[in-house]
């Protein structure tokens, strides 16, 4: 498969997981996928393949300066690996938020925007969750 096809496939497996987490967070299928980290593991496998290909084609990875990191993202396999990295880790953060919420019991109407924010803007959704979590814990 081409990197373009893998990009589409990675998005297609991440998107339904986000929908389940936002709309049906307590459903047994959703909980199974969260508990066993099925989708992030699949994405991690894709990441491992494409980061290996990027290193093999482009040489070592230099994260020492902004210019070096920008140069990394001129190689298609490295860009794909970077994107899959985002997909996997944002999903893990969303899953962690839902795991935290088992005890916190934040209303789903507040959780949904946090999860959507994490899906679309990563750290922004995480920050919103942490603010709500702090407020909720201080109410006890």
Secondary structure by P-SEA (a helix, b strand, c coil): ccaaaaaaaaaaaaaaaaaaaacccccaaaaaaaaaaaaaaaaaaaaaaaaaaaaaaccccccccaaaaaaaaccaaaaaaaaaaaaaaaaaaaaaaaaaaccccccaaaaaaaaaaaaccaaaaaaaaaaaaaaaaaac
